[in-house]
Amino acid sequence: MSHGPIYLDSQASTPVDPRVLERMLPYFTEQCGNPSTAEHQHGEAARRAVEESRQSIAAALGCPSEKEIIFTSGATEANNLTLLGAFADRPVSERHFITSAVEHSSVLEPLAYLKRGGAQVTLLPVDGGGRIDPEQLRAALQPETTLVSVMFANNEIGTLQPIKEIGRICRAAGILFHCDAAQAVGHEALNIEELQIDLLSFSAHKFYGPKGIGGLYVREGIAADSLQPTQFGGGQERGLRPGTLNVPAIIGMATALQLAQEEMQQTNQLLRQMAKELFNGLQQAFPKLRLNGDPEHKLARNLNITIPGVEASALMMMLKDELSFSAGSACSSVEHKPSHVLKAIGLSDEECFQTIRLGLSPGINAGKIARLLQRGIAAAPTFID
């Protein structure tokens, strides 16, 4: 049993569920075949396991066909494939993209690259809770709009976007809708068909599966016809993502998603109560604490808190032997600059650096965490009462 710090960074990554690992293990050793080589028993066994996993994932996401699931290394690759590959046969200068100001960097950076090449990119603002206004999206649509990309749930503040309304607007206008659902799949009930999503990205390590595996849902018909590959050689995954498939990871992802679906309601109920108790305990000790994100439309496991007067990185260092949490997004923490998400919801630069993100998971002791944080905040030399 580990006696290290309590892990509070589940939005960055989650540990592999032991039940998932157990299911994966045989495919590292005795079931070692390449699914693209089905001429012998080992290859056929691998191919069959991959296709069964594809069917399971499609069913969990509400896809009409398992053929609509493309395996990738994760949501970052899936996002890049979508944004760089959508209508790639059309001149860049003729493409118009709409996205939100709080997207993950794996959406914003490919769009910035396309913009440098002449594409038009519209960034929709968000309200103080981090949600876009669907009517602003509707007003931003142009005849040349090629794709709308809006995340399901924010990786920093946990805010859930009005995905159903966005899907309805895009489908009515005949415009492709891509959703980065890395933080939502396995944690929020979603049905791709009902939400009218055309392309959807996800990563296994966000829902207790292995790292390095994810996928992209590509709706048959217009979405599939409009998407071009960005890598070449091999022809796997309907020609959209070449390379030998990671069989153990694919099986692990399917298993993790099935377990997450089965336990979602009970887990979220537990985490919402835990988050409420933790924040209330901290706020009683320090009334000036600010909870970021939309309180009604929010991931159950997310707590994003601004602590006036306390530098987040200093607090992390003080408590590093007892708590592991984030001062922001794990994907951008290497750059010491204010979070674009926190800036978009109205925080100053100073407030951005006084903000921590707690990613909760079942089995942690909320009372102990509250006591440790209270002690750390109280001991911080710059704390303003």
N, C-alpha and C positions, 0 to 999 in steps of 0.2 A: 504493500500500500504506500502511495506517495504521501510524503509529509511536507511537500513544497507549498508554494503560495496557492490560494484559491483561484481558480480560473474564472475570469469574468470578461472574456473576450469572444463570446460565441458568435458574434456577427462577423468577426474576422475569420474564424474557423472553428470547427467542432471536432471533438475526438471521434475516432471511428468506433461505432457501437460494436461490442464484442460479438454480437450475433451476426453482424455484417462481416467482420473479419473471418469468423468461422466459415461462412459461406464462400468467401473468396479463396481461402487457403489452398484447396485442391487444384485451383487453376494456375497456381504458381509452380506446381510440381508435376503430379502425375497427368493432369489434363493440360498439357503444355502446347497443344496444337494451335496453328495459325488459322483463324476462321476463314481466311481467303484461300486456304488450301484444303478443300473438302473432299479430295480424292481418296483420303484414307480416314480411318476411324478417329484418330486424334483431331484432325482438322474438322471433321464433321461434328464431333462433340463440342468443339469450341464454337463453331458456327451456330449450332442449335442453341447453345447457352446464350449467345449474344442475341439471337432473334427472340428467344423467350424473354430476355431482359427488356428488349425493345418493346415487346407487346405489353409487358407489365408497366413500364414507364408511360407508354401511350395511354393505357387505361387509367392510370392515376391522374393524368393531366386532362382527361376528357377528350383525347384525340380520336377522331373517327378511324384512323388507320395508323398502324405502327410504322408504315413507310414514311410518315411525316416526321419521325424522330431521327436526327442526325447527331452522331456522337462526336464530341470535340474534347479538347483538353480542359474545358471549363467555360464559364460565362464570358470571360474576357475574349477568348478566341471566337466564341459564338457572336458576340457583339461586333467584333471586327469583321467577321465574315458577312454579317448582315449589312453593315453600313458601307463597307467597301465593295461588297458584291452586288448590292441591290441596284439594278439598272446600270451595271457596269459597262454595258454595251452602248450606253448613251453618253454623249460628251458631258464631262463634269460640270461645265458651265450651264448645262440645261437641267441640272438636278437641284431640287429644293428640299431641305430637311427641316423638320420642326422637332424640337426637343425641349426639355425643361432645364432651368438653371441649376438644378440640384442633382443632375445625373452623375453616375460613376465616371471616373476618368476613362474607362474603356469604351465609353460612348462619346464623351466630349472630345477626347484627343483624336480619334479617327475623323470626327466631324471637323475639327480644326484643320486637319490635314487636307480634307476635301475642300474646305473653304479656301485654303491657300492655292488650290488648283482651280478655283473659280466657282465652286458651288455656293449656293445661297443657304445660310443656316439661320433659322429663327430660334432664339432662346426665350422660352416663355417664363415670365416671373412667377414666383410662388407667394402665397400669403405667409403670415407670421408663423403658421404651423407647418409650412413646407409643402402645401398642396397647390396645384395649378387650378385655374378656373377653366372648366371645359368650354365655356363660351369664348374665352380668349383664344383657345385653340381653334375653335370654329372660325373666328374672325381672321386668324393667321393663315388659313388655307388659301392656296393660290392655284391657278390652273396648272402650273408646272411643279406643284408639290409632289415629290416622289415617295416620301416615307415620313411617318411620324414615329418617334422613338421616345417612350415615356416609361420609366421604371415602375415596377409594382410597389416596392417598398424601399425606402431609403436606407442605405447602409450606415449612415451616421446617426440620424435622428429617429429612424424607424417609422416615419410617416408613410401611410398607405395612400396611393393616388386613386382618383375616381376612375378606375380602369374600365368599368362597364360603360360609363358615359363616353369615355374616349373611344372605345371600340365601336360604339354605336355611331358616333360622329364620323369616324374614319370609314367605316363600312358604307354608310350612306353616301359619302363623297367619292367612293371608289378608290381610296388611298390606302396603301399598305400601313398596317400598324404593328410595330415591333415593341415588345415589352421585355426589358431586362428584369427577370424575376428571380435573380440569384438569391435575394434575401427572403423571398416569399414561398418558393416551392418547398414543400415539406413542412411549412409553418402556417400557411394560410390556405383555406379552402379555395380552390380555383378550378374552373372548367373552361378550357380554351375556346370551345365552341360557343358556350353561352356568353363569354366575354368578347367574342368576335375579334380575337387576336390572330394575326397572320403569321407572326414570327415571335418566338419566345425563347429566351436564353436562361440557362440554369447551371448550377455547379453542385456536385455531390458533397463537397466538404462543408457546405453550409447546413446540411441536414444529417450529420453523423455518418457520412460516407467518406470514401478516400479522397485525397487531394489528387489533382491532375486529371480529373474526368468530369465532363459535363455534357451539355447537349444544346441543340437548337431545334425547336419545333418549326417546321416549314409547312405551311398549309398547302395542300395539293391545289393545283390550278394556278391562279395568278401569282401567288407568292413563289412557288417553285419555278414557274416560267420566268420570273423577273430576277432570280438570284443566280449570279455567276460565281464560279469558284475563284478563290484568291491564292490557292496553292495547287500544284499540279504534280502528277506522277502517282500512279497506283489505281486510281479510279474508285476507291472505296467510298462508301456513304453517298451513293447516287452521283458520284463524281464531284461532290461539293467539298469533301474533306479527305484527301488521300492520306494513306499511311496505315501501317498495321494497327489493328484495333487492340486496345488495352483490355483484354478479356477479363482478368480478375477485377479490375476497377469498374468495368461496365456491370458485372454481376453484383459488385458491392453497391453501386449506385442504385440499381433496381431494388435490391434488398432493403437498403436504407430508406428509400422513398416509400416502399410498401409499409415498413414499420412506422415511419413518420405519419403516414396517412391514418393508420389504425389508431395511433396514440395522440393525434393532434388535438382533439377537443379537450381531453383530460390534461394534457401538458400545458396548453395555453391557459386553461382555467387556473392551474397552479401557478404559472409564471406571472399572470396578471395580478394575482393576489400578492405574490412575492414582491413584485415591482412596487405595488401600492404601499405595502408595509415598509419597504426599504426607503422609499422616497419620503414618506410621512415621518419616519424616524429621523432621517437626516434634516428635514425641514424644521422639525420641532427644536432641534439643537441649533440650527442655523437658518433662521427665517428668511434670509435674503437669497437662498438658493433658488435658481430658476430651472424649471423643467422645460426642455426644448422638444419641439415636435407637436403634432396634433394629438391632443389627449384622447379624442374619440376615435381617430383613425390611425392606429399605431400597432406595430408589432408588439406582441405580449412580452417578448424577452428583452426589449430595448429600454434603457434608461440613459438619456443624454442630459447632463446636468451642468449648468454654469455655476461656479462657486466664486462669487465676487471677492477679489483680493488674493486669491490663491492660484499660483501658476500650476497648471495641470501637470506639466512635465516634472516639476519639483515634487508634487504630491505623489506621482508615480514612483519616483526614486525613493521617497521616504518609505513607501509601503511595498517596495518590490519584493521583499522577502515574505510578504504575507498575502498580497493581492496582485493578480495580473489583470490589468485593464488597459484601456486605450485612451489617449488624449485626442483621438479623432479616428479617421479611417486608417486601417492598417496599410491600405494601398497607397496612401499619400503621406504617411508619417515621416518618410525619408526627407521630405521637403519641409523646411521650417518656414511655413507661410500659413496665413489664416485659412481655415477651411472655407472653400467656396460655398458649401452647403450652409454653414452657420452665417456667413455673410449674406447669403440670399434671403435668410429669414430675419435679417435685421440686426444681427449682433455686430458690435464694433470689433476691431482687430484685437483690442485688449480682452474683450469678453471671449473671443474665440480661443485665446490661449489660456483661459480660465475655465475651460469646459472639458469634462471627461465623459466617456461613453462606457457604460456597464452593459455587458451582454450576459444575460442570466440563462441558467440551465437548470433542469431538475436536479435535486439532490444537494444543492448548496444551502448553507445556513445563512438566511437573510439577516438574522439578529446579530450574528458574529460579524458579518460584513459591515453592517451599519455601525457597530462599535469600533471596528478598525478604521473606517473612514472618518468617523467623528473624531477619533483620537488624532488621526493624521491631519485633518483640517484644523483642529484646534491648535496643533503644534506648529503649523506652518507659520513662519515668521512674518509673512506679509498679509496674514488674514485680517480683513476689515470686518469688525463686528457690526 
